[in-house]
Amino acid sequence: MSTVTDRRQGFSSALAYKAPIRCASTANISSLSGYQTVDGILPTSDDTEARRRVLVKDQTTTSQNGIWVMGATAWVRARDFDGNTDFVEGTRVAVVEGTANAGNSYL
């Protein structure tokens, strides 16, 4: 199996690692749109897409949970978390920054 295949498919069908996210929610986010502070971090339009990745994990509507890219208008699902095959039980993501979540890893 090639390195590209290993990275795309993960280690097995029951384990997957996602690219790190910058910050993770600590409560329900009322609107997944516009630039806003999440766990003490305020991404801006000057940040790269990788630095605008947010793990939304506390939504009342659970289908809204997942990895999002924050933007000036409606947030979009991250490319590695926008389809039915992008998430399997055991998927892990690391949080890089934040007051409460920096250094945490979530399943």
ROBALUM-64872 format. One record per atom (N, C-alpha, C, O): residue number from 0; residue in three letters; chain; atom name; x negated, y negated, z negated. Coordinates in nm, 4 decimals, always signed. Layout:
<nodes>
    k    r  c   a         x         y         z
  NUM  ala  A  CA         X         Y         Z
...
</nodes>
This chain:
<nodes>
    k    r  c   a         x         y         z
    0  met  A   N   -0.0842   +0.1162   +0.0000
    0  met  A  CA   +0.0000   +0.0000   +0.0000
    0  met  A   C   -0.0898   -0.1239   +0.0000
    0  met  A   O   -0.1897   -0.1287   -0.0718
    1  ser  A   N   -0.0547   -0.2212   +0.0786
    1  ser  A  CA   -0.1371   -0.3419   +0.0878
    1  ser  A   C   -0.1131   -0.4333   -0.0318
    1  ser  A   O   -0.0134   -0.4203   -0.1028
    2  thr  A   N   -0.2068   -0.5265   -0.0527
    2  thr  A  CA   -0.1928   -0.6232   -0.1610
    2  thr  A   C   -0.0672   -0.7071   -0.1438
    2  thr  A   O   +0.0009   -0.7367   -0.2420
    3  val  A   N   -0.0352   -0.7463   -0.0200
    3  val  A  CA   +0.0838   -0.8263   +0.0058
    3  val  A   C   +0.2085   -0.7490   -0.0368
    3  val  A   O   +0.2971   -0.8052   -0.1012
    4  thr  A   N   +0.2159   -0.6216   -0.0018
    4  thr  A  CA   +0.3300   -0.5389   -0.0398
    4  thr  A   C   +0.3374   -0.5254   -0.1911
    4  thr  A   O   +0.4459   -0.5352   -0.2484
    5  asp  A   N   +0.2232   -0.5029   -0.2574
    5  asp  A  CA   +0.2217   -0.4917   -0.4029
    5  asp  A   C   +0.2777   -0.6175   -0.4683
    5  asp  A   O   +0.3554   -0.6075   -0.5633
    6  arg  A   N   +0.2406   -0.7335   -0.4207
    6  arg  A  CA   +0.2856   -0.8583   -0.4806
    6  arg  A   C   +0.4333   -0.8823   -0.4534
    6  arg  A   O   +0.5043   -0.9340   -0.5397
    7  arg  A   N   +0.4799   -0.8459   -0.3359
    7  arg  A  CA   +0.6191   -0.8699   -0.3015
    7  arg  A   C   +0.7112   -0.7728   -0.3747
    7  arg  A   O   +0.8167   -0.8132   -0.4236
    8  gln  A   N   +0.6736   -0.6475   -0.3828
    8  gln  A  CA   +0.7611   -0.5467   -0.4405
    8  gln  A   C   +0.7356   -0.5210   -0.5886
    8  gln  A   O   +0.8157   -0.4540   -0.6536
    9  gly  A   N   +0.6268   -0.5723   -0.6426
    9  gly  A  CA   +0.5964   -0.5493   -0.7829
    9  gly  A   C   +0.5321   -0.4140   -0.8046
    9  gly  A   O   +0.4942   -0.3466   -0.7088
   10  phe  A   N   +0.5196   -0.3741   -0.9293
   10  phe  A  CA   +0.4521   -0.2504   -0.9643
   10  phe  A   C   +0.5396   -0.1283   -0.9415
   10  phe  A   O   +0.4898   -0.0211   -0.9069
   11  ser  A   N   +0.6682   -0.1443   -0.9606
   11  ser  A  CA   +0.7625   -0.0363   -0.9368
   11  ser  A   C   +0.9003   -0.0972   -0.9216
   11  ser  A   O   +0.9170   -0.2181   -0.9378
   12  ser  A   N   +0.9975   -0.0161   -0.8910
   12  ser  A  CA   +1.1328   -0.0682   -0.8747
   12  ser  A   C   +1.1936   -0.1129   -1.0077
   12  ser  A   O   +1.2981   -0.1779   -1.0091
   13  ala  A   N   +1.1286   -0.0783   -1.1202
   13  ala  A  CA   +1.1831   -0.1136   -1.2510
   13  ala  A   C   +1.1038   -0.2243   -1.3201
   13  ala  A   O   +1.1281   -0.2528   -1.4374
   14  leu  A   N   +1.0091   -0.2875   -1.2496
   14  leu  A  CA   +0.9271   -0.3896   -1.3111
   14  leu  A   C   +0.8915   -0.4938   -1.2069
   14  leu  A   O   +0.8505   -0.4595   -1.0960
   15  ala  A   N   +0.9068   -0.6204   -1.2414
   15  ala  A  CA   +0.8722   -0.7271   -1.1482
   15  ala  A   C   +0.8229   -0.8474   -1.2265
   15  ala  A   O   +0.8753   -0.8788   -1.3334
   16  tyr  A   N   +0.7221   -0.9144   -1.1728
   16  tyr  A  CA   +0.6711   -1.0384   -1.2305
   16  tyr  A   C   +0.7000   -1.1506   -1.1331
   16  tyr  A   O   +0.6782   -1.1364   -1.0128
   17  lys  A   N   +0.7486   -1.2615   -1.1844
   17  lys  A  CA   +0.7747   -1.3795   -1.1034
   17  lys  A   C   +0.6644   -1.4807   -1.1270
   17  lys  A   O   +0.5955   -1.4765   -1.2290
   18  ala  A   N   +0.6481   -1.5726   -1.0314
   18  ala  A  CA   +0.5525   -1.6814   -1.0488
   18  ala  A   C   +0.5902   -1.7588   -1.1745
   18  ala  A   O   +0.7089   -1.7716   -1.2046
   19  pro  A   N   +0.4934   -1.8103   -1.2479
   19  pro  A  CA   +0.5243   -1.8843   -1.3709
   19  pro  A   C   +0.6168   -2.0019   -1.3455
   19  pro  A   O   +0.6195   -2.0593   -1.2366
   20  ile  A   N   +0.6916   -2.0357   -1.4472
   20  ile  A  CA   +0.7787   -2.1524   -1.4399
   20  ile  A   C   +0.7248   -2.2575   -1.5366
   20  ile  A   O   +0.6567   -2.2251   -1.6339
   21  arg  A   N   +0.7561   -2.3826   -1.5085
   21  arg  A  CA   +0.7005   -2.4904   -1.5906
   21  arg  A   C   +0.7690   -2.5008   -1.7267
   21  arg  A   O   +0.7018   -2.5160   -1.8287
   22  cys  A   N   +0.9015   -2.4926   -1.7290
   22  cys  A  CA   +0.9742   -2.5084   -1.8551
   22  cys  A   C   +1.1008   -2.4242   -1.8508
   22  cys  A   O   +1.1446   -2.3799   -1.7447
   23  ala  A   N   +1.1582   -2.4034   -1.9680
   23  ala  A  CA   +1.2788   -2.3216   -1.9795
   23  ala  A   C   +1.3813   -2.3928   -2.0664
   23  ala  A   O   +1.3465   -2.4644   -2.1603
   24  ser  A   N   +1.5062   -2.3724   -2.0339
   24  ser  A  CA   +1.6143   -2.4372   -2.1073
   24  ser  A   C   +1.6180   -2.3909   -2.2525
   24  ser  A   O   +1.5732   -2.2815   -2.2866
   25  thr  A   N   +1.6724   -2.4774   -2.3361
   25  thr  A  CA   +1.6915   -2.4444   -2.4776
   25  thr  A   C   +1.8392   -2.4490   -2.5146
   25  thr  A   O   +1.8770   -2.4145   -2.6266
   26  ala  A   N   +1.9233   -2.4924   -2.4189
   26  ala  A  CA   +2.0685   -2.5015   -2.4395
   26  ala  A   C   +2.1349   -2.5052   -2.3026
   26  ala  A   O   +2.0673   -2.5151   -2.2002
   27  asn  A   N   +2.2659   -2.4973   -2.3012
   27  asn  A  CA   +2.3418   -2.5091   -2.1772
   27  asn  A   C   +2.3091   -2.6430   -2.1101
   27  asn  A   O   +2.3065   -2.7464   -2.1768
   28  ile  A   N   +2.2843   -2.6418   -1.9797
   28  ile  A  CA   +2.2596   -2.7639   -1.9026
   28  ile  A   C   +2.3899   -2.7966   -1.8313
   28  ile  A   O   +2.4387   -2.7169   -1.7512
   29  ser  A   N   +2.4462   -2.9127   -1.8598
   29  ser  A  CA   +2.5794   -2.9454   -1.8082
   29  ser  A   C   +2.5820   -2.9617   -1.6574
   29  ser  A   O   +2.6830   -2.9304   -1.5943
   30  ser  A   N   +2.4751   -3.0092   -1.5987
   30  ser  A  CA   +2.4710   -3.0287   -1.4539
   30  ser  A   C   +2.3351   -2.9872   -1.3995
   30  ser  A   O   +2.2324   -3.0438   -1.4370
   31  leu  A   N   +2.3349   -2.8891   -1.3119
   31  leu  A  CA   +2.2101   -2.8441   -1.2505
   31  leu  A   C   +2.1807   -2.9319   -1.1293
   31  leu  A   O   +2.1769   -2.8850   -1.0156
   32  ser  A   N   +2.1603   -3.0591   -1.1565
   32  ser  A  CA   +2.1274   -3.1547   -1.0495
   32  ser  A   C   +2.0551   -3.2742   -1.1099
   32  ser  A   O   +2.0752   -3.3097   -1.2260
   33  gly  A   N   +1.9711   -3.3345   -1.0284
   33  gly  A  CA   +1.8960   -3.4516   -1.0713
   33  gly  A   C   +1.7796   -3.4163   -1.1612
   33  gly  A   O   +1.7743   -3.3081   -1.2196
   34  tyr  A   N   +1.6858   -3.5102   -1.1714
   34  tyr  A  CA   +1.5713   -3.4909   -1.2606
   34  tyr  A   C   +1.6152   -3.5165   -1.4034
   34  tyr  A   O   +1.6769   -3.6188   -1.4330
   35  gln  A   N   +1.5828   -3.4228   -1.4921
   35  gln  A  CA   +1.6205   -3.4353   -1.6318
   35  gln  A   C   +1.5212   -3.3628   -1.7199
   35  gln  A   O   +1.4513   -3.2719   -1.6750
   36  thr  A   N   +1.5153   -3.4027   -1.8434
   36  thr  A  CA   +1.4226   -3.3426   -1.9383
   36  thr  A   C   +1.4736   -3.2057   -1.9812
   36  thr  A   O   +1.5887   -3.1909   -2.0222
   37  val  A   N   +1.3862   -3.1058   -1.9710
   37  val  A  CA   +1.4165   -2.9698   -2.0143
   37  val  A   C   +1.3053   -2.9273   -2.1091
   37  val  A   O   +1.1891   -2.9206   -2.0690
   38  asp  A   N   +1.3390   -2.8989   -2.2324
   38  asp  A  CA   +1.2431   -2.8582   -2.3355
   38  asp  A   C   +1.1259   -2.9569   -2.3452
   38  asp  A   O   +1.0102   -2.9166   -2.3576
   39  gly  A   N   +1.1575   -3.0854   -2.3395
   39  gly  A  CA   +1.0559   -3.1893   -2.3547
   39  gly  A   C   +0.9763   -3.2212   -2.2296
   39  gly  A   O   +0.8855   -3.3042   -2.2341
   40  ile  A   N   +1.0082   -3.1571   -2.1183
   40  ile  A  CA   +0.9358   -3.1771   -1.9925
   40  ile  A   C   +1.0268   -3.2452   -1.8917
   40  ile  A   O   +1.1417   -3.2043   -1.8743
   41  leu  A   N   +0.9767   -3.3492   -1.8248
   41  leu  A  CA   +1.0528   -3.4193   -1.7220
   41  leu  A   C   +0.9797   -3.4104   -1.5887
   41  leu  A   O   +0.8943   -3.4941   -1.5595
   42  pro  A   N   +1.0123   -3.3093   -1.5069
   42  pro  A  CA   +0.9545   -3.3035   -1.3724
   42  pro  A   C   +0.9995   -3.4242   -1.2902
   42  pro  A   O   +1.1047   -3.4823   -1.3170
   43  thr  A   N   +0.9208   -3.4612   -1.1915
   43  thr  A  CA   +0.9546   -3.5747   -1.1053
   43  thr  A   C   +0.9354   -3.5361   -0.9594
   43  thr  A   O   +0.8831   -3.4292   -0.9281
   44  ser  A   N   +0.9784   -3.6246   -0.8716
   44  ser  A  CA   +0.9645   -3.5992   -0.7273
   44  ser  A   C   +0.8186   -3.5923   -0.6859
   44  ser  A   O   +0.7875   -3.5359   -0.5810
   45  asp  A   N   +0.7287   -3.6477   -0.7650
   45  asp  A  CA   +0.5853   -3.6420   -0.7332
   45  asp  A   C   +0.5248   -3.5046   -0.7614
   45  asp  A   O   +0.4157   -3.4743   -0.7132
   46  asp  A   N   +0.5937   -3.4221   -0.8382
   46  asp  A  CA   +0.5443   -3.2880   -0.8705
   46  asp  A   C   +0.5634   -3.1939   -0.7525
   46  asp  A   O   +0.6565   -3.2099   -0.6736
   47  thr  A   N   +0.4746   -3.0957   -0.7411
   47  thr  A  CA   +0.4904   -2.9925   -0.6392
   47  thr  A   C   +0.6109   -2.9064   -0.6749
   47  thr  A   O   +0.6609   -2.9115   -0.7872
   48  glu  A   N   +0.6565   -2.8281   -0.5795
   48  glu  A  CA   +0.7694   -2.7383   -0.6065
   48  glu  A   C   +0.7381   -2.6455   -0.7229
   48  glu  A   O   +0.8255   -2.6187   -0.8054
   49  ala  A   N   +0.6162   -2.5963   -0.7310
   49  ala  A  CA   +0.5778   -2.5062   -0.8395
   49  ala  A   C   +0.5899   -2.5742   -0.9762
   49  ala  A   O   +0.6193   -2.5076   -1.0755
   50  arg  A   N   +0.5679   -2.7042   -0.9825
   50  arg  A  CA   +0.5756   -2.7779   -1.1090
   50  arg  A   C   +0.7176   -2.8252   -1.1389
   50  arg  A   O   +0.7414   -2.8885   -1.2417
   51  arg  A   N   +0.8123   -2.7950   -1.0492
   51  arg  A  CA   +0.9524   -2.8278   -1.0732
   51  arg  A   C   +1.0365   -2.7027   -1.0987
   51  arg  A   O   +1.1592   -2.7110   -1.1051
   52  arg  A   N   +0.9707   -2.5856   -1.1133
   52  arg  A  CA   +1.0419   -2.4602   -1.1412
   52  arg  A   C   +1.0893   -2.4579   -1.2864
   52  arg  A   O   +1.0122   -2.4845   -1.3785
   53  val  A   N   +1.2172   -2.4259   -1.3053
   53  val  A  CA   +1.2791   -2.4256   -1.4375
   53  val  A   C   +1.3510   -2.2925   -1.4577
   53  val  A   O   +1.4234   -2.2462   -1.3695
   54  leu  A   N   +1.3308   -2.2319   -1.5734
   54  leu  A  CA   +1.4080   -2.1132   -1.6093
   54  leu  A   C   +1.5312   -2.1600   -1.6851
   54  leu  A   O   +1.5208   -2.2140   -1.7953
   55  val  A   N   +1.6463   -2.1393   -1.6261
   55  val  A  CA   +1.7742   -2.1716   -1.6895
   55  val  A   C   +1.8247   -2.0411   -1.7490
   55  val  A   O   +1.8545   -1.9465   -1.6761
   56  lys  A   N   +1.8342   -2.0362   -1.8816
   56  lys  A  CA   +1.8641   -1.9092   -1.9489
   56  lys  A   C   +1.9738   -1.9177   -2.0541
   56  lys  A   O   +2.0045   -1.8180   -2.1195
   57  asp  A   N   +2.0329   -2.0352   -2.0712
   57  asp  A  CA   +2.1291   -2.0537   -2.1800
   57  asp  A   C   +2.2659   -2.1008   -2.1318
   57  asp  A   O   +2.3411   -2.1615   -2.2081
   58  gln  A   N   +2.2982   -2.0733   -2.0062
   58  gln  A  CA   +2.4237   -2.1246   -1.9517
   58  gln  A   C   +2.5452   -2.0497   -2.0051
   58  gln  A   O   +2.5410   -1.9283   -2.0252
   59  thr  A   N   +2.6530   -2.1233   -2.0276
   59  thr  A  CA   +2.7803   -2.0634   -2.0645
   59  thr  A   C   +2.8296   -1.9762   -1.9495
   59  thr  A   O   +2.8808   -1.8665   -1.9719
   60  thr  A   N   +2.8142   -2.0247   -1.8265
   60  thr  A  CA   +2.8448   -1.9465   -1.7062
   60  thr  A   C   +2.7172   -1.8711   -1.6702
   60  thr  A   O   +2.6263   -1.9277   -1.6095
   61  thr  A   N   +2.7104   -1.7438   -1.7075
   61  thr  A  CA   +2.5854   -1.6687   -1.6968
   61  thr  A   C   +2.5325   -1.6556   -1.5538
   61  thr  A   O   +2.4124   -1.6364   -1.5350
   62  ser  A   N   +2.6185   -1.6655   -1.4536
   62  ser  A  CA   +2.5714   -1.6564   -1.3151
   62  ser  A   C   +2.4823   -1.7753   -1.2789
   62  ser  A   O   +2.4130   -1.7714   -1.1772
   63  gln  A   N   +2.4832   -1.8807   -1.3606
   63  gln  A  CA   +2.3970   -1.9963   -1.3364
   63  gln  A   C   +2.2573   -1.9764   -1.3937
   63  gln  A   O   +2.1673   -2.0549   -1.3638
   64  asn  A   N   +2.2373   -1.8742   -1.4746
   64  asn  A  CA   +2.1047   -1.8476   -1.5294
   64  asn  A   C   +2.0121   -1.8001   -1.4184
   64  asn  A   O   +2.0562   -1.7393   -1.3209
   65  gly  A   N   +1.8848   -1.8282   -1.4342
   65  gly  A  CA   +1.7863   -1.7844   -1.3365
   65  gly  A   C   +1.6799   -1.8900   -1.3167
   65  gly  A   O   +1.6698   -1.9851   -1.3942
   66  ile  A   N   +1.6007   -1.8727   -1.2123
   66  ile  A  CA   +1.4924   -1.9657   -1.1831
   66  ile  A   C   +1.5398   -2.0645   -1.0781
   66  ile  A   O   +1.5866   -2.0260   -0.9709
   67  trp  A   N   +1.5270   -2.1922   -1.1104
   67  trp  A  CA   +1.5713   -2.3009   -1.0244
   67  trp  A   C   +1.4551   -2.3952   -0.9950
   67  trp  A   O   +1.3580   -2.4015   -1.0705
   68  val  A   N   +1.4663   -2.4684   -0.8842
   68  val  A  CA   +1.3720   -2.5756   -0.8538
   68  val  A   C   +1.4477   -2.7066   -0.8711
   68  val  A   O   +1.5439   -2.7344   -0.7994
   69  met  A   N   +1.4027   -2.7863   -0.9671
   69  met  A  CA   +1.4678   -2.9131   -0.9975
   69  met  A   C   +1.4426   -3.0116   -0.8841
   69  met  A   O   +1.3337   -3.0155   -0.8269
   70  gly  A   N   +1.5446   -3.0913   -0.8521
   70  gly  A  CA   +1.5321   -3.1921   -0.7483
   70  gly  A   C   +1.6186   -3.3130   -0.7778
   70  gly  A   O   +1.6915   -3.3157   -0.8770
   71  ala  A   N   +1.6104   -3.4130   -0.6914
   71  ala  A  CA   +1.6853   -3.5370   -0.7095
   71  ala  A   C   +1.8359   -3.5143   -0.6970
   71  ala  A   O   +1.9148   -3.5858   -0.7588
   72  thr  A   N   +1.8755   -3.4159   -0.6181
   72  thr  A  CA   +2.0167   -3.3830   -0.6013
   72  thr  A   C   +2.0394   -3.2455   -0.6642
   72  thr  A   O   +1.9742   -3.2119   -0.7630
   73  ala  A   N   +2.1290   -3.1673   -0.6098
   73  ala  A  CA   +2.1575   -3.0341   -0.6650
   73  ala  A   C   +2.0313   -2.9477   -0.6651
   73  ala  A   O   +1.9580   -2.9440   -0.5662
   74  trp  A   N   +2.0064   -2.8784   -0.7763
   74  trp  A  CA   +1.8931   -2.7875   -0.7847
   74  trp  A   C   +1.9175   -2.6700   -0.6914
   74  trp  A   O   +2.0320   -2.6356   -0.6621
   75  val  A   N   +1.8090   -2.6085   -0.6447
   75  val  A  CA   +1.8201   -2.4906   -0.5590
   75  val  A   C   +1.7523   -2.3727   -0.6290
   75  val  A   O   +1.6582   -2.3898   -0.7064
   76  arg  A   N   +1.8022   -2.2540   -0.5999
   76  arg  A  CA   +1.7383   -2.1339   -0.6535
   76  arg  A   C   +1.5972   -2.1240   -0.5976
   76  arg  A   O   +1.5733   -2.1546   -0.4808
   77  ala  A   N   +1.5049   -2.0812   -0.6816
   77  ala  A  CA   +1.3679   -2.0595   -0.6369
   77  ala  A   C   +1.3677   -1.9480   -0.5324
   77  ala  A   O   +1.4488   -1.8556   -0.5394
   78  arg  A   N   +1.2776   -1.9568   -0.4368
   78  arg  A  CA   +1.2727   -1.8577   -0.3280
   78  arg  A   C   +1.2534   -1.7156   -0.3785
   78  arg  A   O   +1.2998   -1.6207   -0.3152
   79  asp  A   N   +1.1855   -1.6996   -0.4915
   79  asp  A  CA   +1.1649   -1.5651   -0.5452
   79  asp  A   C   +1.2776   -1.5211   -0.6385
   79  asp  A   O   +1.2657   -1.4199   -0.7075
   80  phe  A   N   +1.3884   -1.5984   -0.6403
   80  phe  A  CA   +1.5012   -1.5644   -0.7265
   80  phe  A   C   +1.6327   -1.6077   -0.6624
   80  phe  A   O   +1.7246   -1.6522   -0.7312
   81  asp  A   N   +1.6409   -1.5944   -0.5305
   81  asp  A  CA   +1.7613   -1.6427   -0.4614
   81  asp  A   C   +1.8416   -1.5331   -0.3922
   81  asp  A   O   +1.9332   -1.5628   -0.3155
   82  gly  A   N   +1.8086   -1.4080   -0.4182
   82  gly  A  CA   +1.8815   -1.2990   -0.3542
   82  gly  A   C   +1.9045   -1.1827   -0.4490
   82  gly  A   O   +1.8437   -1.1751   -0.5557
   83  asn  A   N   +1.9919   -1.0932   -0.4096
   83  asn  A  CA   +2.0270   -0.9786   -0.4935
   83  asn  A   C   +1.9101   -0.8857   -0.5221
   83  asn  A   O   +1.9088   -0.8191   -0.6257
   84  thr  A   N   +1.8126   -0.8798   -0.4335
   84  thr  A  CA   +1.6997   -0.7898   -0.4545
   84  thr  A   C   +1.5830   -0.8570   -0.5264
   84  thr  A   O   +1.4797   -0.7934   -0.5473
   85  asp  A   N   +1.5969   -0.9834   -0.5646
   85  asp  A  CA   +1.4886   -1.0567   -0.6300
   85  asp  A   C   +1.4817   -1.0333   -0.7798
   85  asp  A   O   +1.3869   -1.0772   -0.8450
   86  phe  A   N   +1.5800   -0.9654   -0.8346
   86  phe  A  CA   +1.5834   -0.9432   -0.9780
   86  phe  A   C   +1.6153   -0.7976   -1.0057
   86  phe  A   O   +1.7145   -0.7439   -0.9564
   87  val  A   N   +1.5307   -0.7347   -1.0847
   87  val  A  CA   +1.5567   -0.5981   -1.1316
   87  val  A   C   +1.5427   -0.5986   -1.2829
   87  val  A   O   +1.4782   -0.6872   -1.3388
   88  glu  A   N   +1.6020   -0.5012   -1.3493
   88  glu  A  CA   +1.5840   -0.4903   -1.4935
   88  glu  A   C   +1.4348   -0.4796   -1.5224
   88  glu  A   O   +1.3652   -0.3996   -1.4600
   89  gly  A   N   +1.3861   -0.5581   -1.6146
   89  gly  A  CA   +1.2435   -0.5593   -1.6463
   89  gly  A   C   +1.1691   -0.6743   -1.5816
   89  gly  A   O   +1.0481   -0.6865   -1.6008
   90  thr  A   N   +1.2372   -0.7595   -1.5053
   90  thr  A  CA   +1.1726   -0.8752   -1.4436
   90  thr  A   C   +1.1218   -0.9687   -1.5524
   90  thr  A   O   +1.1943   -0.9992   -1.6471
   91  arg  A   N   +0.9988   -1.0138   -1.5397
   91  arg  A  CA   +0.9372   -1.1024   -1.6396
   91  arg  A   C   +0.8944   -1.2329   -1.5745
   91  arg  A   O   +0.8553   -1.2367   -1.4578
   92  val  A   N   +0.9029   -1.3402   -1.6534
   92  val  A  CA   +0.8552   -1.4702   -1.6088
   92  val  A   C   +0.7915   -1.5404   -1.7278
   92  val  A   O   +0.8441   -1.5354   -1.8389
   93  ala  A   N   +0.6784   -1.6057   -1.7044
   93  ala  A  CA   +0.6064   -1.6771   -1.8094
   93  ala  A   C   +0.6374   -1.8258   -1.8021
   93  ala  A   O   +0.6502   -1.8828   -1.6937
   94  val  A   N   +0.6493   -1.8883   -1.9202
   94  val  A  CA   +0.6741   -2.0312   -1.9305
   94  val  A   C   +0.5411   -2.1003   -1.9612
   94  val  A   O   +0.4705   -2.0615   -2.0543
   95  val  A   N   +0.5075   -2.2023   -1.8826
   95  val  A  CA   +0.3796   -2.2696   -1.8958
   95  val  A   C   +0.3844   -2.3857   -1.9962
   95  val  A   O   +0.2917   -2.4021   -2.0754
   96  glu  A   N   +0.4915   -2.4662   -1.9936
   96  glu  A  CA   +0.4993   -2.5854   -2.0783
   96  glu  A   C   +0.6320   -2.5897   -2.1533
   96  glu  A   O   +0.7231   -2.5111   -2.1273
   97  gly  A   N   +0.6401   -2.6839   -2.2472
   97  gly  A  CA   +0.7632   -2.7060   -2.3216
   97  gly  A   C   +0.7393   -2.7112   -2.4703
   97  gly  A   O   +0.6438   -2.6523   -2.5210
   98  thr  A   N   +0.8252   -2.7809   -2.5394
   98  thr  A  CA   +0.8142   -2.7936   -2.6845
   98  thr  A   C   +0.8434   -2.6614   -2.7546
   98  thr  A   O   +0.7701   -2.6209   -2.8448
   99  ala  A   N   +0.9501   -2.5944   -2.7130
   99  ala  A  CA   +0.9923   -2.4697   -2.7783
   99  ala  A   C   +0.9475   -2.3441   -2.7045
   99  ala  A   O   +0.9255   -2.2405   -2.7673
  100  asn  A   N   +0.9334   -2.3514   -2.5714
  100  asn  A  CA   +0.9148   -2.2291   -2.4922
  100  asn  A   C   +0.7759   -2.2078   -2.4324
  100  asn  A   O   +0.7511   -2.1024   -2.3737
  101  ala  A   N   +0.6855   -2.3032   -2.4450
  101  ala  A  CA   +0.5504   -2.2877   -2.3874
  101  ala  A   C   +0.4858   -2.1593   -2.4386
  101  ala  A   O   +0.4859   -2.1324   -2.5587
  102  gly  A   N   +0.4318   -2.0821   -2.3484
  102  gly  A  CA   +0.3646   -1.9591   -2.3834
  102  gly  A   C   +0.4559   -1.8386   -2.3982
  102  gly  A   O   +0.4083   -1.7265   -2.4165
  103  asn  A   N   +0.5872   -1.8605   -2.3905
  103  asn  A  CA   +0.6804   -1.7483   -2.4000
  103  asn  A   C   +0.6919   -1.6769   -2.2666
  103  asn  A   O   +0.6642   -1.7340   -2.1611
  104  ser  A   N   +0.7323   -1.5542   -2.2729
  104  ser  A  CA   +0.7606   -1.4744   -2.1540
  104  ser  A   C   +0.8995   -1.4172   -2.1714
  104  ser  A   O   +0.9348   -1.3688   -2.2789
  105  tyr  A   N   +0.9786   -1.4228   -2.0648
  105  tyr  A  CA   +1.1175   -1.3774   -2.0726
  105  tyr  A   C   +1.1431   -1.2639   -1.9759
  105  tyr  A   O   +1.0865   -1.2595   -1.8667
  106  leu  A   N   +1.2294   -1.1715   -2.0175
  106  leu  A  CA   +1.2742   -1.0599   -1.9331
  106  leu  A   C   +1.4031   -1.0989   -1.8668
  106  leu  A   O   +1.4597   -1.0204   -1.7908
</nodes>
